[in-house]
Amino acid sequence: MYKSCFIPQNILHCRTIPALYICKGNYGLFFKKLRLKDIKLIILCVIGVYIYVVLIRLILSPVGMTAHAGLDSSVSLLTIVNLLLQVLGEEFFKVFILLIAMYLVYKITGNRNMSIFIGIIASMIIFGLAHYDAYDGKILQILLVQGFGSIFEYYAYLKTKNILVSYLIHLIQDLIPVVMILLHIMPV
């Protein structure tokens, strides 16, 4: 499957436990029921992600870089279950970094728009750098693909305040190559 980010998998999966503890059983702070307009947003964001990846691939190809981490041809049920949990952990990680950065910037500046902008940029950089090993340390590639490539998930989260929406965008984005591998459509 995908090369993972450098954070150990057991930590990725356990990120949800503190979040659920902090919300004291009020899971509605993170998860809301999906609405029809959320499903439309998910579809549009997944399409946006793939358009972004194609554009980045065109930019990176001439300099010998790729727009994806290495894929492994072995896909099993365990791989898919791991992906489901890992993506949820990554979404919690991104949202927590975003909220912390927004809070700090807002406390310093009192400017909501600046706190959102700086919070998104900071969390995209941190999330991108968390994938350092997956791209053999190519910082530009990491930031463009993993970091700034997650803009669609941030947009969806900020629009809906629902991690489930950003999670589904991220999950669909990661599952499409898995399905393509299973159907022998995409070479690894």
Summary of the structure (lengths in Angstrom):
residues: 188
radius of gyration: 16.6
end to end distance: 9.6
largest distance: 52.6
contacts: 556
relative contact order: 0.18
helix: 75%
strand: 0%
